[in-house]
């Protein structure tokens, strides 16, 4: 075996040493470079793509070859090549293709001949979509993003152009990455990516996800969901004729095949549609190549334009696959102007891979143990797309800067420099901006730091009718404990000027990564204790800012509080599968408190503040008592997919819902605790993207008390109501329900929150709405305890206002009150959906 491996290694080295570089340039008839032209060896998928300067390079063993070069709009050219020297030059000068218009019989309706071709392509679409049941191939990916302009300030903050990686004029390359990835796929939806090598200018993870785009799919995804939540309708989709117009631009012959160049024209704006050109071969009606573009007029989000160019080539006598794919992006908003390109070169197709059993498991992306350890020599030897001058410069400058930073990071001079760079504390920082300071130190072979942050005093001010004006101090200390762990100490201090109560407690959070049965996971420990002020509903349905506004301006004190001396310990284990087990113990000595001030900014004698004790629960006494509560909950999501790094797996998500089960127990007769109850809960939630039809989100829950011998108000089942004008917890609240009116200790309750985000469906046909890209959202929220205690609300609204805002009109049907109608404002839309609040 040892001799066999040695011989194999020698053969590999010999073949590598014999590889000869074939270089060249691809230009048009006017000697202008043709960027991203396809160059490959005839009869194979071995090949490359030219760079933006029209340059290419192939590494070939000695021998006779026919090299093929093709570019959309130009004649395919073949040149013989005898590889027998150390480096050979082979340039291509492509001529524009001579388009011929077929002789056609004009039908009575004057239909363009392109429609007959498209109908044939649509008939064959499903065949080509399913033709290759499984395959493997190699993918080289190069991504670049360059800035062409950067404003001096953004949202009032000065932009550090040097730190961003651009020059004083706002120009420069901010991203450069290369990777080599093996793709294994099986219909209908199995895929595994193995990253062989990856690099990024300046260090870090490169872009290793091939953008696998198939126009044989009815619905085409545009790289990431945020760029087009509904997907985009393929020009040869089953229903494409209802969305597109077509024009036959002409035909040309290539390898004995007639190729039709067809212009793709959207019928209506504000639909998820492509424009540009698709090339279809005669007789077999397959895609030859594409040059299609998405714009913001056709529901492209975040970017201004996305151009997708593909070249398909035969890999067997009757199977064609994508040889290369180039995507160009552009962005010009808020003073930022940038452009980028992402080149995917596919080679080595095997359409009969014969995968072993269980090859496709829950790991869809795996990094080789040496993926980031390859040097310049390696990349120069395997790179199919030559680097451009600006890219060579970017690698050199940023890699050198990163190395210099690493080399100097251990020096005393660097340590002192980091300390000096910290900005001095100013009065405005103490009052408003907040104070942040890092304490650097040397540990082993690196420089680390602890950090201290204190929120601005004015931002820490609070107001409620119990404490009056509250002066608070909320420092945050993060202590470095190693690469695999973290320690955070957070004291909370507050003083109420009206009730003269001082409350203070400290919370300590420690987190570390560890293995259980050789599987990585995270342990989180949280210990807290002291004296605090809490809301009766511990989900905190109303935040401080909303309560202050409604109290001071509208004389409505919705926040209901009690004080408690407490101690709390919680342990959470997050498993490698992203499932979470949480165990907690809480002890509280609870004290009732009363309103001590009625100060308001605008006097209103027609209104009176309600008592601090929830008036809806006036018949439920709340006196000083002690409570010891134990709880456990488990959250799990089946079908989790993983990214596998050399030393661990990282969960990436699942197509299945998330389930959560919980149980809490009130323990009587321990440390004077009087509570005695058993409470259970269950929930399931998911987001389901139906592409053109929009996205459906839901959360269903159930629970109740198995034992309610002694349940105090903080331990009731409270339904998260909302009596303010804005809402932040859409799938875990009831937008018009009172906060405590429906609180219960019943043995069973059920909740449902459902909403559908149309993502442009319907509103794309309303003139003003489609230009503004405002989208419809509709849904319902409900809970049921019994025939006397239930609630239903329905709502319809508009979201994606300024990409961030959502406005709902809500009608609430309440068992204990008359129907109520109201308006609620929150976050929603392409950017608004990224704002997450803890439910």
N, C-alpha and C positions, 0 to 999 in steps of 0.2 A: 504494500500500500504506500509505503514511504517513497519507494522508487517511482511508483506511478504518479504521485503528486509532484515529485521533483520534475519528472518528464513533462507533465502538463504545464507546470510553471515555466519551464524553459520554452515550450512551444508558444505560450502566451507572450513571453518577453520577446521571443524572436519575431512573432507577427507584429508586435507593437513597434519594434525597432525598424521593421521593414515598411511601416506605413509612411506614405509619401504625401506631403501636403499639396493639394491642388487649390490654387487661389485664382481669383479673377474678379471681374467687375461686370455688372449687367447694366447696359445703357439702352436708350431708345435710339431712334434714327437721327436724333439731333445731339447725340452723345451726352444726354442728360441721364443721371443715375435713376434706376428704377428700384425704389425701396421695397423691401419685403417680397421680392420675386422668388419663385420656387425653383430650386435647382436640385435634381436628383438623378440617380443612376437608373437608366431605363430597365424595366423589368423588375425593379425592386422598390422598396420604400426608403432606401438609404439616401439621404439627402439633407438639404439645409435650406435656409432662407437668407436672402441678402439683408444687410443692415440698411439703415436709412441712407447711407452713402452708396448703396448698390453693390457693396463688396460681399464676397462669400468665401468660404473655405471648406474643402472636403479632405478628409484623410483617407487615402486609399492604398491598398496593397498593390504591388506591381502587377500589371496586366492590361488587357484591352477592355475598354468601356465605351459605352455611348452615354453621354451626359445630356440630360434634357433640361431645358430652361423654359418656363412659361410664366406669363404675367397677364392678368386680366386686361383685355383690350389689345393684346399683341400676339403675333404669330408664335406658336410653340416652335422652338428651335432645338435641333439635336446636333451635337458635334461629337465626332469620334475622338477618343483620347487613348494614347498609349502611355501608361504611367511607367516611367523608367528612370526618373531623375529624382534628386532630393527634394526639389520644389518645382512645380510646374505652374505656368500661367495659362489660364483658359478664359478668355473674355467672351461675353455674349453681347451682340448688338441686335436687339429685337426690332422688328418692323411692325408698324400698326397693322392689325388684322383688317383684311379687306371684307367689310360687311357686305353681304348680298341680301337683298330683299326678295323673298320667295315670290314666285308668281302665284297669286291667290285668286280665288273666286270670291268676290264680295257678296256676302249674304244680304238678304232683304233688310235685315236690321243693321247692316253695316258693321258687324262685329269684327274686331281686329283678330287676325289669325293667332295671336298670342293666346287667346282664350282656349282654343282647341288644344294647344300644347299644354297649357296649365291643367286642363281637365284630365288629360292623359297622365300628367305628373301626379295629380291628386289620386287617381285610381291606383297608381303604383306606390304611393307614399307608404302605405301600411306594409307592403311587401319589403321595401328597403329598410323600413324601421325594424322589422323582425328578421331580416335576412341573416344577420350575424347574431347567433344566439349567445356567443361568448368570444372573448378575444383578449389578447395582451398586446401591449406596445410600449415603447419608450417615448417619453415626452421631455423635451428641453423647453424651459420657460425662461424668458427674459422680460423683466418689467422695468420700465423707467417712467418717472414722473418729474417734470420740470416746471418750475415757477417762471412766469413771464412778468408778473407784477405782484407786489405785496404792499398793502397800505401801511402807512406809518402807525396807525392806531386802529383797533378793532374793538367796538363796544366799550370805548373809553379807556381801553388798556393799550399801553405802548407795546409794539411788537419788536422783539429782539431779532433782527434779520440774521445776525451772525449765528445765533443759536439755532435758528430755523434752517440754516445751511445755504442762504442766498447772499448775494453781494449787496452793496448799498443801493443799487437800482432795483432790488427786488427780484433779480434773476438768478437762476441756478438750479442744479439738479438736487432734488430733495429725497429721491428714492431710486435705488438701483439694486436689482436683485437678479440672481440666476439660480436655477435648480435643474436637476435631472431626476425624473420620477418615472417609475414603472407603473403602468396602469393595467389592472386586471378587472374585467367586467363580465357580467352575465345578466341576461334579461330575466325578469323585467327591471330590477332595481338594485342588483348586487354590484358593489364596486369596492376595490381595495387599491390604495395608492401606497407605493413603497418609495420613499424619498432616498435616493442613492447619495446625492450630494446637494448641498445648498449653501449659498453665501449671500451676504448683503453688504453693500458698501458701508464701511465703518464698523461692521460686526453686527451680530444678531441673526434672527431667523429670516431667511429669504422667503419669497413667495413660492410655495410648493404645490399649490392647488391648480391643476390644469383646468382651464375654463372649457368644459366639455359641452359644446352647444350643437344640438342637432336640429336642423330645419325640417327633418322628417317627423319631428314631434308636432302635434297640433298646437301645443302651447310651449313657447320657447322662453326659458328663464334667462334673464340678462345679468349673469354673474352673481349678484346678490339680490335678495328679495327686496331690500329697501329701494333699489333702483327701479323696481317695477313689481309691486306686490301682486298684480293680476297676471304677470307674465305677458308675453306678446304673441300675437297670432301669426303663425308661420305663413309665408306667401303661398304655400301649397297645403295648408290645413284643409280639413274636410269642408269647413264652411268659409274658406278664403274668398270665394267669389262674392260673398255678401259684404266683404270688407275692402276688397282691392279692385282696382282697375288695372289692366295690363296693356302693354304696347310692345309689339315685336319690333325691335330696333334693327334686326338683321340676323344673318347666319354666317357661320364660317365652318370650314372643315378642319378637323384635327385627328390624325391617326385613322383616317377613313371614316370618322364619325362626323355627322352634322351637329353643330352646337348652335342653339338658339339663344340669342341675347334678348332678354325680356325685361322691360322696365316695369317696376312694381310701384304703383301709385295708390296711396290710401284714398278711399272714397270720402272719408270724413276726418276732420281734425279731432283731437282730444280722444281718440281711440288708441288702444295699445297696438300700434301698427308700425311696420317697417316701410321704408322707402328705399329706392335704389335699383339694383339690378340682380337678377338671378339667371344663371346660364343652365339650360336644360338640353340634354342630348336627345336627338331624334331616335325613334324606334324603341329604345329601352327606357326613355323618359326619366333618367336619373339626374341628380344635381351634378353639374360639372364644376361650378364655382359660384361664389356669391360675393357681392359688394353691396351690403345693406347697411342702413343707418337708422338709428333711433334719435329722436330729438325731444326736447321738452314739450313741443306741440303735440306729441303723440305719447304722452303719459310717461316719459322718462323722468325719473325723480333724481334729485341730488346733482346730477351732471347735466350739462347743456347738450352734449352730443355723445353718442357711442356708435362707432363704426365697426362692423364685423366683416372681415374679408376672409373667405375660406377658399382653399384649392383642394379638390378631390382628385385622387389618382387611383388606378387599379392596383389592388394588392394580389388578386388572382384574376383568372380570365373573366369572371363574372361578378366580382366583388370590388367595389370602390370604397375607399375610406378617406377621411380628411388627412391631407398631408401636412398642411400648415394652416394656421389661423392667426390673424393679426387683428387686434382690437385697439382702436384709437379712442381716447376719451378727451373731452375738453370741459373746462369749468371756468365761468367768468361771473362771479357774484361777490358782492360786498367789498369790492376793490381787489379781490384775489383773482388772478388769471393764471391758469395752469393747463398743461396738456400732458398726455402720457400715452405710451404704447406698451402693449403686452403681446409678445410673440410666443406662440406655441408651435414647436416643430415636432411632428410625430414620425416615428420610424420603427422598423422592426415589427411590423404587425404579424401576429400569429392568430388566425381565425379558427384554429382547431387546437386550443391549448391543453385540453384534457386535464382540467383542474382535479386535484385529489379531493377525496371526501372532506367536508368541513373546512375547505379552504377559505370560504367566505364566512368569517365569524363576525363578532361585534367590533373588531378593529378595522376601521376603514382607512386609516392613515397611519403608516408606520415609518419611523425615521431609522435609517441605518446607524449603527453604533459609531461610525466615523463620518457621518453626513456633513459635519461642519469642520472637519480637520484637513481638508484638501487644500493644497497650496496653489500658487499661480501656475506652476508647470502642469499640474493636472488639468486646470480649467483651460489653459491654452491648448491642451491636447484633445479635449473632448468637445469644446465649444463649437457648435455648428454655425452660429451666427457671429461673425467677427464683431469685436467691440469698435465703437466709433471713438473718435478722438476725445470727445467730451466725456465718454464713459471711462476710458483709460485714465484720464485726468482725475475723475471723481473717485475711482477706486484708489488711485495712488495717494491722493490728498487725504481722504477720509480714513483709509487704512493706516496711513502713516501717523495721522493725528491720534487715532485710537491707540496705536502701539506706543506712541510717546506718552500718552496719558496713563497707560498701564505701567510703563517703565518708571514714570516719575511719581506714580501714585503712592509709592512707599516712602518717598523721601520726606524729611522734616520740612523742607521748603514747601512741598506741595500741601502738607498738612497746615502749615501756617497760612498759605495762600487761600485755602478753603475757609479758614477762620476769618481772614481779612475781607473776603468777598461778601460776607453777610452784611446786610443793610442795617444801619443803626436804627434803633427804635425811636419813632417820632410820636408826638402827642396824638396825631390823627390815627396812628396805629392802635394806640391804647384805647382811644374812644370809639373807633369805628372799624378800621380795617382788620384789626387783630394783630397779635404779636406772634411771630414765629422765629424760633432760633434752633440751630443745629449745633450739637456738641460733638466735634470730631475727635476720633482717637484711633490709634494704630492697634490692630489685632492680627497676629500671625503675619500673613503676607498681604494684608489689605488694610485700607482705611475705611472705618465704619463711623456711624454717628448715632447718637440719641437725638430725639427732637422734642421740643416743647412748644406747644401752641396755646394761646389764650384768646378766646373770642373777644371782639371789641365790646367795651362796657355798655355802650348805647344799644348794640344789637342784643345784649343779654338782658336788657330791661324787659319786664313782663308786667301785666296788670290783670287782676281779677278782683271780684267783689269780696273775696275772703281775705286776701293778703293786702289788697290795695296795690300800690306801686311796689314792685319787687326788684331789688338790686341783686344781681346774680354774678357769680364768678365761676367760670367753667374752663379750667385749664385741662390740657390733654398732654400726657407724657408718654412717648413711645420709646421703649428701651430695646436696643439691639441685643438679641440673645442668640443669634446665629442665622444661617441661611434657611434653616428648616423650621424656625420657630419665631414667635413674636410675643412681646409683652407690652400691654397698654394699661396705664393707670390713669383713671379719670375721676377727679374729685368734682362734686357738685355742691356749691354753696349758694344759698339764697336767703334773703332777709326781707320780710314783709313790713313795709313802713306803717301800714294801718293796724295789723294785728300784732306787730312787734315780735313775731315768731322767727326764730333762726332755725333753718333746716340745713343739714349737711350730711352727705354720705359719700362714700368712695366705691368705685367699681374697678375691679382688676380683671382684665381679660388676658388669658394666656392661650396661645395656639401653637401647635407643633404637628409636624408630619411624622407618621410612623407606619410601620408595616404590621399587618395582621394576616397571618398565613400567606406571607410573601406578597401581599397586596397593599399598595400604598393607600393611605387615607389621612384624614386630618382630625385631630383632637382639639376641641375648644372647651376651655374651662372658664367659667365666669363666677366671680365671688364679689358680692356687694353687701354693704351694710351701713346703717346709720339712720338718720331721720329724713323723711321725704314727704312730699305732697303728691298724691296720686288721684287720678280720675276714678270714679266708681266703675266705669267701664274701662278695663285695663287694656283694651284695644285703642284707647285714646282717640275717640271719634272726632274730636274737635281740637285743632292745634291752637297754639298760643296766639298767633297773629290774627286768626279769624275771631277768636274769642275777644281779643282786645278791641278789634274794630267794632264788633257788634255790641260790646259792653259800653265803650266810651261814646260811640256815635249813635247807636240805635237803642240803647238801654235794654239790651237783651243779654242776660248772663247765662249762656248755655252750659258753660263748663262747671261741673259739679265735683267737688273735691273732698278728700279726707286726708288727715295726717297719719303717718304710721312710722313707728320705730320698726326696723325690719332687718332681717338677714336672709340672704338668698344665695344658693349654690346651684349651678347648672353645669351639666356635662353634655356635650354633643359630639357624637362620632359621625363624621361624614365619610362614608365608605368610597372605595374606588369607583363603584357604580353610581356615585352621587346620591345614593340613598342615605337618609339621615335618621339616626336614633338620638333622641334627646331625653335626658332625665333631669328633673329639677326638684328642689325642696325650698319652700318659702315659709318664713315665719314672720308674722306681722302682729304688732300691738297697735290696734287701730283706734284712732281718736276722732270723734266727730268735730267739725268746725262750722262756724256760722259766718254769714256776711258781716263785715265790719265797716264797709264804706258803700256809699251810694253815689260817688262822684261820677259825673258824666260831662262830656264836653258840650253837648247840646241838651239843654233842659227839655223835659217832656213830662208834664204833669199827668198826662193821660196814661202813662205807663208806670209800672212798678216792677222793681227787680223781684224775681221769684226767689224763694228760700234756697239755700245751698243744698239742703236735702232734696233730691229729685221729687218735684211735686207730684209726678205721676205715681210715685211709690210712697205717698204720704202715709198710707196705712201700714207700711212696713217699717218697724222701728230700727234705728241704727244707733247703738250705744257703744261705749268703749268696751272693747273685747280683744281677745287674742285668737289668732288663727294659724294653724300649721297645715300646710297643703303640700302634698306630693303629686307630681305629675309626670307623665311619660307620653311621648308621641313619636310616631314613625312615619317618615315620608319616603315614598318610593315611586319610581317610574320605570316600568319594564322596557326592555328593548333598547337599553342605552348603547350608543355607539361611542367608540373611543379613538383618541389619538395616542399612539404608543411612542413614547420617547425612549432613548436607550436605557433609562433607569426607572421609568414609571409609565402608567397610563393616565390619561386625562379624559374625563367624560366630556362628550361633545353634544349630547342631546339625543332625543328619541322621538319617534313619530306617534308614540302612545301617550295616553293621559298620565297625569301625576295624581297619585292617591295619598291621602293622609289619614291616619287614625290616631286618636288621642284619648287619654283617660286621666282624670284627676280625682284625688281622694282627699277629703277634709278629715283630719285626724283629731278626734276629741280626746280630752283628758290627758294631754301631754303638754307640759309647760303652760298650763291654764288655757289651752286651746278649747274653744267651745264648738267649732264648726264640725259638722258631721254630714258628709254627703259623698255620693259617688256619681261622677259625671262622665259621659262618653261623647265622642264626636267622630264624624267621618266626613271626608270631602273628596271630590274628584274634580279636576279642572284640566282644560286643554284649549289650545288654539288650533283651528282647522282651516287651512288655506285652500279655498276652492277656486283659486286663480281668477278667471274672468268673472266669476260670480261673487267674489269677495271673500272675506275671512270671517269665520264664525268662532266666537269665544264663549266659553261657558264655565261656570263653577256651580256644582251641586253639592249640597251638604245635608247632614242629618245628625241628630244627637238627642240628648236628654239626660234626665237624672234617674239613676237606678235607685237612689236613696236620697231623700231631701229632708232628713230629720232636723237639720239645723243649717240653713243656707243664709248667709248674710248678703247684703246688697252687692258688694264687690264680686261675689261668687255666683250671682245669677247668670243665666244665659241672656246676654244683652245683644240685641240686633243693631248693627251699626247704622244708626239713623244719620240724617244730615238736614239741619235747619238753616244752613248758611247758603250763600249764593254759589259757592264753588265746591267741587268734589274731586278727590284725589284717589279714591279707592273704588273704582267702578265695578270690579267683580267681587267686591267684598263689602258692599254697603247698599243702602236703600235711600235713594236720593231725596225723598221728601218725608221720610218717616221721622217722628219724634225720637229723641235719644233714648228715653227710658219708659215710654208708654207701654211697650210690648214685652218688657223684660219678664222672664218666667223661670219657674223651677219645675216645669211640666216634665213628665217622663219621656215625651217625644216631641220633636219639632223637625221641620224640614225647610230648607232654603233653596232658592234657585236664582242664579244671576246669568242671564244670557244676553248677548248682543251681537249684531251682525254689522261688520264694517264693509260697506259697498265698494270702497276703494276706487271710486270713479264710475262705477256702474250707475246708470240713470243720469247722474249729474253731468256726465260728459256730453249729454244732449241738450243741456240747458245753457243758453249762450253765455251769460255772465259767470255762472258757476264753473263752466268748463275752462274758461280762461284763467280764473282764479285758482282752479284745481281744488275747489271745496268739494268734499265728499260726504255722502249720507252715512249716518249710523243710526241704528234702531235696535230696540230690545225691550226686555222686561225684567223686573226683579220681583221676587215674591218670597214670603215665608208663611208657614202654616203651623199653628200650635193646636188650635181647636176651632170650633165654629164661631166662638166669641173673640178669638185672638188670631187674626190673620191679616195679611196685607198684600196687595198687588199694585204694582205701578208699571206703566208702559211709557216709553219715551222714544222720541225721534229727534235727531239733531244733525248738525253740520260739524265736520272736523277737518283738519288740515288747513285751518285758517292761519296764514303765515307759517305753514308747515308745523305749527305747534299747538294751536288752540282748538278746543272743542266746546260747542254750545248745544245743550240739550233742552228741549221742552218736555216736561214730565207731568203726567197725570197719575196721582196716587189714589187708589181705592182702598179706604181704610175701614176696618170693622168697627172701630170705636169713634170715628169722626166722619164728617162729610168729605166728599171727594175734594182733593186739593190739586191745583195746577201751579207749577212753578218753573223757573228757568235755572239751570245749573251750568257753570263754566268750569272747565278743567283743561288738562293737557290731552291732546289727541292729534294724530297725523303722522307723517313720515318721521319728523323729529320728536314730536310730542310723545309718541309711543315709546321712545327710548328713555323717557323720564320715568323712573321706577320709584314707587313708594311701598314701604313695608306694610303688608296687610296684617 
